[in-house]
Amino acid sequence: MPAPGGPRPSISAFFPCYNDESTIAGLVRETDAQLRCATDDYEIIVVNDGSRDGSARVLAALVSEVPRLRVVTHEVNRGYGGALRSGFAAATKDLVFYTDGDGQYDVGEIPIMLALLVEDTDFVNGMKMSRSDPAYRVFVGNLHKFLTRWAFWLPIDDVDCDYRLIRRSVLARLELRSNSGSICVELVKCAQRAGARFRQVSVRHYSREFGSSQFFRPGRILRTYFDLALTWVELMVLRRGTPAGRIRP
């Protein structure tokens, strides 16, 4: 971040959206308010990943209300990783922030993330203060964090916390491939291999008010852990993940 009085950064903020018609408009409006105070140069991107509810209708109405909003539409659901890859590819500003479209994280904490992205930091990752989910999900989530951190020697504690601010210069050096939830591990490990310097910050995590998790379903869980196994072989055995071309949409 520049010194006080210096030029303010340009920021891309994006949300993957899958059946989030009840939460996505509020997130976009609050993000617009936060970024308007933080910088003169920003954009908001929503990746509508084949939503089957009214998300497309909500977003179409929101575009006229929020001029900085762009919508990237997947006609067919590509999975969480596919949505993130499209968001990273669509971002054009110096800094890239993203979080989920389901409203479980507070975009009002974006200024904290910006304050922590100082000269010697490239990647600010959130850590959930406490997880506002059912007990079984908290247990599974903690086990997942433990296993992935030590299997991949990750530089952060909570790879499952999708509340991140990253310099686009780092993202431009990565070639992400995952279409599932395994992309979070791939993103952090490849950024580490690319020389990114990390910082962590505690963030609030709220109970889901609408809908249900798209991840906690047998098919998606199996797909994610199958992809994680392949990713482990590629990154830890074959040592893929050194800086390469640009992120592909």
HELIX and SHEET records of a PDB file:
HELIX    1   1 ILE A   24  ALA A   38  1                                  15    
HELIX    2   2 SER A   55  GLU A   65  1                                  11    
HELIX    3   3 GLY A   79  ALA A   90  1                                  12    
HELIX    4   4 VAL A  107  GLU A  109  5                                   3    
HELIX    5   5 ILE A  110  LEU A  116  1                                   7    
HELIX    6   6 ALA A  135  PHE A  152  1                                  18    
HELIX    7   7 ARG A  168  LEU A  171  1                                   4    
HELIX    8   8 ILE A  183  ARG A  193  1                                  11    
HELIX    9   9 PRO A  218  TRP A  232  1                                  15    
HELIX   10  10 VAL A  233  VAL A  237  3                                   5    
SHEET    1   A 7 LEU A  69  HIS A  74  0                                        
SHEET    2   A 7 TYR A  42  ASP A  49  1                                        
SHEET    3   A 7 ILE A  11  CYS A  17  1                                        
SHEET    4   A 7 LEU A  95  THR A  99  1                                        
SHEET    5   A 7 TYR A 163  ARG A 167 -1                                        
SHEET    6   A 7 PHE A 123  LYS A 128 -1                                        
SHEET    7   A 7 PHE A 198  VAL A 203  1                                        
END                                                                             
